[in-house]
Amino acid sequence: MGSATFIDIIIAILLPPLGVFLKYECRAEFWICLVLTLFGYLPGIIYAIYILTK
């Protein structure tokens, strides 16, 4: 899995926007993840894991 650690993946599952924020700060990836999480928790998780492992 890319450069994501086990802890990054766990945080991305529990709080997807936080996991992305810790890696990318307030860039577009964070805002996309936040919106997806607000629309549905599962899309936020999928996007967060994708972003952290690519």
mmCIF file as Biopython writes it, N, C-alpha, C and O atoms, coordinates in Angstrom:
data_model
#
loop_
_atom_site.group_PDB
_atom_site.id
_atom_site.type_symbol
_atom_site.label_atom_id
_atom_site.label_alt_id
_atom_site.label_comp_id
_atom_site.label_asym_id
_atom_site.label_entity_id
_atom_site.label_seq_id
_atom_site.pdbx_PDB_ins_code
_atom_site.Cartn_x
_atom_site.Cartn_y
_atom_site.Cartn_z
_atom_site.occupancy
_atom_site.B_iso_or_equiv
_atom_site.auth_seq_id
_atom_site.auth_asym_id
_atom_site.pdbx_PDB_model_num
ATOM 1   N N  . MET A ? 1  ? 0.828   -1.184 0.000  1.0 0.0 1  A 1 
ATOM 2   C CA . MET A ? 1  ? 0.000   0.000  0.000  1.0 0.0 1  A 1 
ATOM 3   C C  . MET A ? 1  ? 0.866   1.238  0.000  1.0 0.0 1  A 1 
ATOM 4   O O  . MET A ? 1  ? 1.460   1.529  1.039  1.0 0.0 1  A 1 
ATOM 5   N N  . GLY A ? 2  ? 0.980   1.937  -0.999 1.0 0.0 2  A 1 
ATOM 6   C CA . GLY A ? 2  ? 1.658   3.219  -1.126 1.0 0.0 2  A 1 
ATOM 7   C C  . GLY A ? 2  ? 2.480   3.641  0.069  1.0 0.0 2  A 1 
ATOM 8   O O  . GLY A ? 2  ? 3.256   2.853  0.609  1.0 0.0 2  A 1 
ATOM 9   N N  . SER A ? 3  ? 2.312   4.877  0.479  1.0 0.0 3  A 1 
ATOM 10  C CA . SER A ? 3  ? 3.089   5.404  1.586  1.0 0.0 3  A 1 
ATOM 11  C C  . SER A ? 3  ? 2.258   5.528  2.865  1.0 0.0 3  A 1 
ATOM 12  O O  . SER A ? 3  ? 2.714   6.128  3.838  1.0 0.0 3  A 1 
ATOM 13  N N  . ALA A ? 4  ? 1.063   4.977  2.875  1.0 0.0 4  A 1 
ATOM 14  C CA . ALA A ? 4  ? 0.206   5.063  4.051  1.0 0.0 4  A 1 
ATOM 15  C C  . ALA A ? 4  ? 0.620   4.018  5.084  1.0 0.0 4  A 1 
ATOM 16  O O  . ALA A ? 4  ? 0.926   2.875  4.744  1.0 0.0 4  A 1 
ATOM 17  N N  . THR A ? 5  ? 0.625   4.424  6.328  1.0 0.0 5  A 1 
ATOM 18  C CA . THR A ? 5  ? 0.934   3.486  7.402  1.0 0.0 5  A 1 
ATOM 19  C C  . THR A ? 5  ? -0.365  2.878  7.926  1.0 0.0 5  A 1 
ATOM 20  O O  . THR A ? 5  ? -1.460  3.302  7.555  1.0 0.0 5  A 1 
ATOM 21  N N  . PHE A ? 6  ? -0.226  1.899  8.776  1.0 0.0 6  A 1 
ATOM 22  C CA . PHE A ? 6  ? -1.388  1.249  9.374  1.0 0.0 6  A 1 
ATOM 23  C C  . PHE A ? 6  ? -2.230  2.250  10.159 1.0 0.0 6  A 1 
ATOM 24  O O  . PHE A ? 6  ? -3.459  2.207  10.101 1.0 0.0 6  A 1 
ATOM 25  N N  . ILE A ? 7  ? -1.582  3.140  10.885 1.0 0.0 7  A 1 
ATOM 26  C CA . ILE A ? 7  ? -2.287  4.161  11.677 1.0 0.0 7  A 1 
ATOM 27  C C  . ILE A ? 7  ? -3.059  5.110  10.757 1.0 0.0 7  A 1 
ATOM 28  O O  . ILE A ? 7  ? -4.181  5.499  11.081 1.0 0.0 7  A 1 
ATOM 29  N N  . ASP A ? 8  ? -2.478  5.487  9.622  1.0 0.0 8  A 1 
ATOM 30  C CA . ASP A ? 8  ? -3.176  6.349  8.658  1.0 0.0 8  A 1 
ATOM 31  C C  . ASP A ? 8  ? -4.473  5.697  8.189  1.0 0.0 8  A 1 
ATOM 32  O O  . ASP A ? 8  ? -5.504  6.361  8.078  1.0 0.0 8  A 1 
ATOM 33  N N  . ILE A ? 9  ? -4.416  4.410  7.919  1.0 0.0 9  A 1 
ATOM 34  C CA . ILE A ? 9  ? -5.599  3.693  7.432  1.0 0.0 9  A 1 
ATOM 35  C C  . ILE A ? 9  ? -6.664  3.614  8.530  1.0 0.0 9  A 1 
ATOM 36  O O  . ILE A ? 9  ? -7.848  3.800  8.252  1.0 0.0 9  A 1 
ATOM 37  N N  . ILE A ? 10 ? -6.261  3.344  9.758  1.0 0.0 10 A 1 
ATOM 38  C CA . ILE A ? 10 ? -7.217  3.277  10.872 1.0 0.0 10 A 1 
ATOM 39  C C  . ILE A ? 10 ? -7.900  4.627  11.070 1.0 0.0 10 A 1 
ATOM 40  O O  . ILE A ? 10 ? -9.116  4.680  11.249 1.0 0.0 10 A 1 
ATOM 41  N N  . ILE A ? 11 ? -7.144  5.707  11.041 1.0 0.0 11 A 1 
ATOM 42  C CA . ILE A ? 11 ? -7.720  7.054  11.192 1.0 0.0 11 A 1 
ATOM 43  C C  . ILE A ? 11 ? -8.660  7.346  10.033 1.0 0.0 11 A 1 
ATOM 44  O O  . ILE A ? 11 ? -9.714  7.951  10.231 1.0 0.0 11 A 1 
ATOM 45  N N  . ALA A ? 12 ? -8.294  6.922  8.819  1.0 0.0 12 A 1 
ATOM 46  C CA . ALA A ? 12 ? -9.142  7.157  7.656  1.0 0.0 12 A 1 
ATOM 47  C C  . ALA A ? 12 ? -10.454 6.396  7.764  1.0 0.0 12 A 1 
ATOM 48  O O  . ALA A ? 12 ? -11.471 6.850  7.239  1.0 0.0 12 A 1 
ATOM 49  N N  . ILE A ? 13 ? -10.455 5.260  8.427  1.0 0.0 13 A 1 
ATOM 50  C CA . ILE A ? 13 ? -11.695 4.503  8.599  1.0 0.0 13 A 1 
ATOM 51  C C  . ILE A ? 13 ? -12.560 5.139  9.694  1.0 0.0 13 A 1 
ATOM 52  O O  . ILE A ? 13 ? -13.778 5.232  9.542  1.0 0.0 13 A 1 
ATOM 53  N N  . LEU A ? 14 ? -11.948 5.568  10.779 1.0 0.0 14 A 1 
ATOM 54  C CA . LEU A ? 14 ? -12.712 6.150  11.886 1.0 0.0 14 A 1 
ATOM 55  C C  . LEU A ? 14 ? -13.209 7.563  11.575 1.0 0.0 14 A 1 
ATOM 56  O O  . LEU A ? 14 ? -14.385 7.868  11.773 1.0 0.0 14 A 1 
ATOM 57  N N  . LEU A ? 15 ? -12.320 8.415  11.092 1.0 0.0 15 A 1 
ATOM 58  C CA . LEU A ? 15 ? -12.646 9.805  10.753 1.0 0.0 15 A 1 
ATOM 59  C C  . LEU A ? 15 ? -11.972 10.156 9.428  1.0 0.0 15 A 1 
ATOM 60  O O  . LEU A ? 15 ? -10.861 10.686 9.420  1.0 0.0 15 A 1 
ATOM 61  N N  . PRO A ? 16 ? -12.629 9.865  8.320  1.0 0.0 16 A 1 
ATOM 62  C CA . PRO A ? 16 ? -11.980 10.052 7.011  1.0 0.0 16 A 1 
ATOM 63  C C  . PRO A ? 16 ? -11.382 11.446 6.771  1.0 0.0 16 A 1 
ATOM 64  O O  . PRO A ? 16 ? -10.238 11.531 6.323  1.0 0.0 16 A 1 
ATOM 65  N N  . PRO A ? 17 ? -12.108 12.542 7.049  1.0 0.0 17 A 1 
ATOM 66  C CA . PRO A ? 17 ? -11.490 13.854 6.791  1.0 0.0 17 A 1 
ATOM 67  C C  . PRO A ? 17 ? -10.237 14.104 7.629  1.0 0.0 17 A 1 
ATOM 68  O O  . PRO A ? 17 ? -9.299  14.750 7.162  1.0 0.0 17 A 1 
ATOM 69  N N  . LEU A ? 18 ? -10.214 13.601 8.852  1.0 0.0 18 A 1 
ATOM 70  C CA . LEU A ? 18 ? -9.039  13.787 9.700  1.0 0.0 18 A 1 
ATOM 71  C C  . LEU A ? 18 ? -7.826  13.066 9.128  1.0 0.0 18 A 1 
ATOM 72  O O  . LEU A ? 18 ? -6.719  13.606 9.131  1.0 0.0 18 A 1 
ATOM 73  N N  . GLY A ? 19 ? -8.031  11.858 8.642  1.0 0.0 19 A 1 
ATOM 74  C CA . GLY A ? 19 ? -6.927  11.114 8.041  1.0 0.0 19 A 1 
ATOM 75  C C  . GLY A ? 19 ? -6.326  11.838 6.845  1.0 0.0 19 A 1 
ATOM 76  O O  . GLY A ? 19 ? -5.106  11.887 6.685  1.0 0.0 19 A 1 
ATOM 77  N N  . VAL A ? 20 ? -7.187  12.395 6.013  1.0 0.0 20 A 1 
ATOM 78  C CA . VAL A ? 20 ? -6.706  13.144 4.841  1.0 0.0 20 A 1 
ATOM 79  C C  . VAL A ? 20 ? -6.081  14.459 5.275  1.0 0.0 20 A 1 
ATOM 80  O O  . VAL A ? 20 ? -5.071  14.879 4.710  1.0 0.0 20 A 1 
ATOM 81  N N  . PHE A ? 21 ? -6.668  15.118 6.272  1.0 0.0 21 A 1 
ATOM 82  C CA . PHE A ? 21 ? -6.129  16.398 6.753  1.0 0.0 21 A 1 
ATOM 83  C C  . PHE A ? 21 ? -4.723  16.234 7.297  1.0 0.0 21 A 1 
ATOM 84  O O  . PHE A ? 21 ? -3.863  17.078 7.042  1.0 0.0 21 A 1 
ATOM 85  N N  . LEU A ? 22 ? -4.473  15.174 8.036  1.0 0.0 22 A 1 
ATOM 86  C CA . LEU A ? 22 ? -3.143  14.971 8.615  1.0 0.0 22 A 1 
ATOM 87  C C  . LEU A ? 22 ? -2.074  14.775 7.546  1.0 0.0 22 A 1 
ATOM 88  O O  . LEU A ? 22 ? -0.902  15.076 7.772  1.0 0.0 22 A 1 
ATOM 89  N N  . LYS A ? 23 ? -2.474  14.276 6.393  1.0 0.0 23 A 1 
ATOM 90  C CA . LYS A ? 23 ? -1.504  14.037 5.317  1.0 0.0 23 A 1 
ATOM 91  C C  . LYS A ? 23 ? -1.408  15.233 4.355  1.0 0.0 23 A 1 
ATOM 92  O O  . LYS A ? 23 ? -0.309  15.595 3.936  1.0 0.0 23 A 1 
ATOM 93  N N  . TYR A ? 24 ? -2.546  15.846 4.002  1.0 0.0 24 A 1 
ATOM 94  C CA . TYR A ? 24 ? -2.575  16.874 2.954  1.0 0.0 24 A 1 
ATOM 95  C C  . TYR A ? 24 ? -2.947  18.268 3.450  1.0 0.0 24 A 1 
ATOM 96  O O  . TYR A ? 24 ? -2.960  19.212 2.660  1.0 0.0 24 A 1 
ATOM 97  N N  . GLU A ? 25 ? -3.248  18.419 4.736  1.0 0.0 25 A 1 
ATOM 98  C CA . GLU A ? 25 ? -3.693  19.681 5.319  1.0 0.0 25 A 1 
ATOM 99  C C  . GLU A ? 25 ? -4.940  20.191 4.601  1.0 0.0 25 A 1 
ATOM 100 O O  . GLU A ? 25 ? -5.788  19.376 4.237  1.0 0.0 25 A 1 
ATOM 101 N N  . CYS A ? 26 ? -5.094  21.481 4.382  1.0 0.0 26 A 1 
ATOM 102 C CA . CYS A ? 26 ? -6.351  22.024 3.840  1.0 0.0 26 A 1 
ATOM 103 C C  . CYS A ? 26 ? -6.345  22.157 2.321  1.0 0.0 26 A 1 
ATOM 104 O O  . CYS A ? 26 ? -6.859  23.140 1.787  1.0 0.0 26 A 1 
ATOM 105 N N  . ARG A ? 27 ? -5.780  21.198 1.632  1.0 0.0 27 A 1 
ATOM 106 C CA . ARG A ? 27 ? -5.812  21.241 0.173  1.0 0.0 27 A 1 
ATOM 107 C C  . ARG A ? 27 ? -7.113  20.637 -0.325 1.0 0.0 27 A 1 
ATOM 108 O O  . ARG A ? 27 ? -7.965  20.254 0.477  1.0 0.0 27 A 1 
ATOM 109 N N  . ALA A ? 28 ? -7.276  20.549 -1.618 1.0 0.0 28 A 1 
ATOM 110 C CA . ALA A ? 28 ? -8.523  20.080 -2.227 1.0 0.0 28 A 1 
ATOM 111 C C  . ALA A ? 28 ? -8.891  18.674 -1.789 1.0 0.0 28 A 1 
ATOM 112 O O  . ALA A ? 28 ? -10.076 18.364 -1.669 1.0 0.0 28 A 1 
ATOM 113 N N  . GLU A ? 29 ? -7.907  17.813 -1.547 1.0 0.0 29 A 1 
ATOM 114 C CA . GLU A ? 29 ? -8.196  16.444 -1.133 1.0 0.0 29 A 1 
ATOM 115 C C  . GLU A ? 29 ? -9.002  16.413 0.156  1.0 0.0 29 A 1 
ATOM 116 O O  . GLU A ? 29 ? -9.931  15.617 0.296  1.0 0.0 29 A 1 
ATOM 117 N N  . PHE A ? 30 ? -8.645  17.285 1.100  1.0 0.0 30 A 1 
ATOM 118 C CA . PHE A ? 30 ? -9.376  17.343 2.369  1.0 0.0 30 A 1 
ATOM 119 C C  . PHE A ? 30 ? -10.821 17.766 2.160  1.0 0.0 30 A 1 
ATOM 120 O O  . PHE A ? 30 ? -11.732 17.152 2.714  1.0 0.0 30 A 1 
ATOM 121 N N  . TRP A ? 31 ? -11.040 18.807 1.367  1.0 0.0 31 A 1 
ATOM 122 C CA . TRP A ? 31 ? -12.395 19.326 1.176  1.0 0.0 31 A 1 
ATOM 123 C C  . TRP A ? 31 ? -13.272 18.322 0.429  1.0 0.0 31 A 1 
ATOM 124 O O  . TRP A ? 31 ? -14.455 18.184 0.737  1.0 0.0 31 A 1 
ATOM 125 N N  . ILE A ? 32 ? -12.703 17.629 -0.542 1.0 0.0 32 A 1 
ATOM 126 C CA . ILE A ? 32 ? -13.457 16.592 -1.253 1.0 0.0 32 A 1 
ATOM 127 C C  . ILE A ? 32 ? -13.854 15.491 -0.278 1.0 0.0 32 A 1 
ATOM 128 O O  . ILE A ? 32 ? -14.995 15.030 -0.296 1.0 0.0 32 A 1 
ATOM 129 N N  . CYS A ? 33 ? -12.939 15.072 0.558  1.0 0.0 33 A 1 
ATOM 130 C CA . CYS A ? 33 ? -13.218 14.033 1.536  1.0 0.0 33 A 1 
ATOM 131 C C  . CYS A ? 33 ? -14.282 14.492 2.535  1.0 0.0 33 A 1 
ATOM 132 O O  . CYS A ? 33 ? -15.157 13.711 2.909  1.0 0.0 33 A 1 
ATOM 133 N N  . LEU A ? 34 ? -14.211 15.723 2.959  1.0 0.0 34 A 1 
ATOM 134 C CA . LEU A ? 34 ? -15.191 16.249 3.900  1.0 0.0 34 A 1 
ATOM 135 C C  . LEU A ? 34 ? -16.591 16.239 3.298  1.0 0.0 34 A 1 
ATOM 136 O O  . LEU A ? 34 ? -17.544 15.814 3.951  1.0 0.0 34 A 1 
ATOM 137 N N  . VAL A ? 35 ? -16.718 16.700 2.070  1.0 0.0 35 A 1 
ATOM 138 C CA . VAL A ? 35 ? -18.024 16.718 1.407  1.0 0.0 35 A 1 
ATOM 139 C C  . VAL A ? 35 ? -18.550 15.302 1.209  1.0 0.0 35 A 1 
ATOM 140 O O  . VAL A ? 35 ? -19.725 15.036 1.463  1.0 0.0 35 A 1 
ATOM 141 N N  . LEU A ? 36 ? -17.692 14.394 0.760  1.0 0.0 36 A 1 
ATOM 142 C CA . LEU A ? 36 ? -18.125 13.009 0.579  1.0 0.0 36 A 1 
ATOM 143 C C  . LEU A ? 36 ? -18.557 12.378 1.896  1.0 0.0 36 A 1 
ATOM 144 O O  . LEU A ? 36 ? -19.518 11.609 1.927  1.0 0.0 36 A 1 
ATOM 145 N N  . THR A ? 37 ? -17.867 12.691 2.971  1.0 0.0 37 A 1 
ATOM 146 C CA . THR A ? 37 ? -18.230 12.146 4.284  1.0 0.0 37 A 1 
ATOM 147 C C  . THR A ? 37 ? -19.560 12.726 4.753  1.0 0.0 37 A 1 
ATOM 148 O O  . THR A ? 37 ? -20.350 12.019 5.380  1.0 0.0 37 A 1 
ATOM 149 N N  . LEU A ? 38 ? -19.819 13.984 4.466  1.0 0.0 38 A 1 
ATOM 150 C CA . LEU A ? 38 ? -21.101 14.578 4.852  1.0 0.0 38 A 1 
ATOM 151 C C  . LEU A ? 38 ? -22.257 13.972 4.071  1.0 0.0 38 A 1 
ATOM 152 O O  . LEU A ? 38 ? -23.356 13.823 4.605  1.0 0.0 38 A 1 
ATOM 153 N N  . PHE A ? 39 ? -22.018 13.621 2.809  1.0 0.0 39 A 1 
ATOM 154 C CA . PHE A ? 39 ? -23.067 13.002 1.996  1.0 0.0 39 A 1 
ATOM 155 C C  . PHE A ? 39 ? -23.273 11.536 2.354  1.0 0.0 39 A 1 
ATOM 156 O O  . PHE A ? 39 ? -24.375 11.008 2.207  1.0 0.0 39 A 1 
ATOM 157 N N  . GLY A ? 40 ? -22.247 10.898 2.810  1.0 0.0 40 A 1 
ATOM 158 C CA . GLY A ? 40 ? -22.348 9.491  3.193  1.0 0.0 40 A 1 
ATOM 159 C C  . GLY A ? 40 ? -21.024 9.039  3.768  1.0 0.0 40 A 1 
ATOM 160 O O  . GLY A ? 40 ? -19.964 9.318  3.208  1.0 0.0 40 A 1 
ATOM 161 N N  . TYR A ? 41 ? -21.088 8.348  4.875  1.0 0.0 41 A 1 
ATOM 162 C CA . TYR A ? 41 ? -19.855 7.962  5.562  1.0 0.0 41 A 1 
ATOM 163 C C  . TYR A ? 41 ? -18.992 7.030  4.716  1.0 0.0 41 A 1 
ATOM 164 O O  . TYR A ? 41 ? -17.770 7.177  4.681  1.0 0.0 41 A 1 
ATOM 165 N N  . LEU A ? 42 ? -19.616 6.078  4.037  1.0 0.0 42 A 1 
ATOM 166 C CA . LEU A ? 42 ? -18.867 5.104  3.235  1.0 0.0 42 A 1 
ATOM 167 C C  . LEU A ? 42 ? -18.101 5.752  2.072  1.0 0.0 42 A 1 
ATOM 168 O O  . LEU A ? 42 ? -16.934 5.418  1.872  1.0 0.0 42 A 1 
ATOM 169 N N  . PRO A ? 43 ? -18.711 6.668  1.295  1.0 0.0 43 A 1 
ATOM 170 C CA . PRO A ? 43 ? -17.913 7.324  0.238  1.0 0.0 43 A 1 
ATOM 171 C C  . PRO A ? 43 ? -16.705 8.081  0.792  1.0 0.0 43 A 1 
ATOM 172 O O  . PRO A ? 43 ? -15.650 8.122  0.158  1.0 0.0 43 A 1 
ATOM 173 N N  . GLY A ? 44 ? -16.860 8.676  1.970  1.0 0.0 44 A 1 
ATOM 174 C CA . GLY A ? 44 ? -15.738 9.375  2.599  1.0 0.0 44 A 1 
ATOM 175 C C  . GLY A ? 44 ? -14.609 8.430  2.948  1.0 0.0 44 A 1 
ATOM 176 O O  . GLY A ? 44 ? -13.439 8.759  2.756  1.0 0.0 44 A 1 
ATOM 177 N N  . ILE A ? 45 ? -14.952 7.250  3.463  1.0 0.0 45 A 1 
ATOM 178 C CA . ILE A ? 45 ? -13.937 6.254  3.811  1.0 0.0 45 A 1 
ATOM 179 C C  . ILE A ? 45 ? -13.226 5.757  2.565  1.0 0.0 45 A 1 
ATOM 180 O O  . ILE A ? 45 ? -11.999 5.671  2.538  1.0 0.0 45 A 1 
ATOM 181 N N  . ILE A ? 46 ? -13.990 5.431  1.541  1.0 0.0 46 A 1 
ATOM 182 C CA . ILE A ? 46 ? -13.397 4.922  0.301  1.0 0.0 46 A 1 
ATOM 183 C C  . ILE A ? 46 ? -12.448 5.947  -0.292 1.0 0.0 46 A 1 
ATOM 184 O O  . ILE A ? 46 ? -11.333 5.604  -0.687 1.0 0.0 46 A 1 
ATOM 185 N N  . TYR A ? 47 ? -12.875 7.201  -0.361 1.0 0.0 47 A 1 
ATOM 186 C CA . TYR A ? 47 ? -12.030 8.247  -0.930 1.0 0.0 47 A 1 
ATOM 187 C C  . TYR A ? 47 ? -10.769 8.459  -0.077 1.0 0.0 47 A 1 
ATOM 188 O O  . TYR A ? 47 ? -9.671  8.603  -0.617 1.0 0.0 47 A 1 
ATOM 189 N N  . ALA A ? 48 ? -10.927 8.477  1.235  1.0 0.0 48 A 1 
ATOM 190 C CA . ALA A ? 48 ? -9.782  8.703  2.117  1.0 0.0 48 A 1 
ATOM 191 C C  . ALA A ? 48 ? -8.737  7.604  1.957  1.0 0.0 48 A 1 
ATOM 192 O O  . ALA A ? 48 ? -7.542  7.888  1.871  1.0 0.0 48 A 1 
ATOM 193 N N  . ILE A ? 49 ? -9.182  6.363  1.919  1.0 0.0 49 A 1 
ATOM 194 C CA . ILE A ? 49 ? -8.239  5.255  1.755  1.0 0.0 49 A 1 
ATOM 195 C C  . ILE A ? 49 ? -7.576  5.310  0.383  1.0 0.0 49 A 1 
ATOM 196 O O  . ILE A ? 49 ? -6.380  5.052  0.252  1.0 0.0 49 A 1 
ATOM 197 N N  . TYR A ? 50 ? -8.361  5.647  -0.635 1.0 0.0 50 A 1 
ATOM 198 C CA . TYR A ? 50 ? -7.789  5.780  -1.986 1.0 0.0 50 A 1 
ATOM 199 C C  . TYR A ? 50 ? -6.718  6.862  -2.015 1.0 0.0 50 A 1 
ATOM 200 O O  . TYR A ? 50 ? -5.623  6.643  -2.533 1.0 0.0 50 A 1 
ATOM 201 N N  . ILE A ? 51 ? -7.031  8.024  -1.462 1.0 0.0 51 A 1 
ATOM 202 C CA . ILE A ? 51 ? -6.076  9.150  -1.482 1.0 0.0 51 A 1 
ATOM 203 C C  . ILE A ? 51 ? -4.812  8.822  -0.686 1.0 0.0 51 A 1 
ATOM 204 O O  . ILE A ? 51 ? -3.707  9.165  -1.107 1.0 0.0 51 A 1 
ATOM 205 N N  . LEU A ? 52 ? -4.969  8.167  0.448  1.0 0.0 52 A 1 
ATOM 206 C CA . LEU A ? 52 ? -3.810  7.887  1.283  1.0 0.0 52 A 1 
ATOM 207 C C  . LEU A ? 52 ? -2.925  6.785  0.710  1.0 0.0 52 A 1 
ATOM 208 O O  . LEU A ? 52 ? -1.729  6.748  1.000  1.0 0.0 52 A 1 
ATOM 209 N N  . THR A ? 53 ? -3.481  5.900  -0.088 1.0 0.0 53 A 1 
ATOM 210 C CA . THR A ? 53 ? -2.683  4.787  -0.619 1.0 0.0 53 A 1 
ATOM 211 C C  . THR A ? 53 ? -2.200  4.990  -2.045 1.0 0.0 53 A 1 
ATOM 212 O O  . THR A ? 53 ? -1.390  4.200  -2.530 1.0 0.0 53 A 1 
ATOM 213 N N  . LYS A ? 54 ? -2.672  6.022  -2.732 1.0 0.0 54 A 1 
ATOM 214 C CA . LYS A ? 54 ? -2.222  6.195  -4.126 1.0 0.0 54 A 1 
ATOM 215 C C  . LYS A ? 54 ? -0.821  6.723  -4.216 1.0 0.0 54 A 1 
ATOM 216 O O  . LYS A ? 54 ? -0.304  6.920  -5.316 1.0 0.0 54 A 1 
#
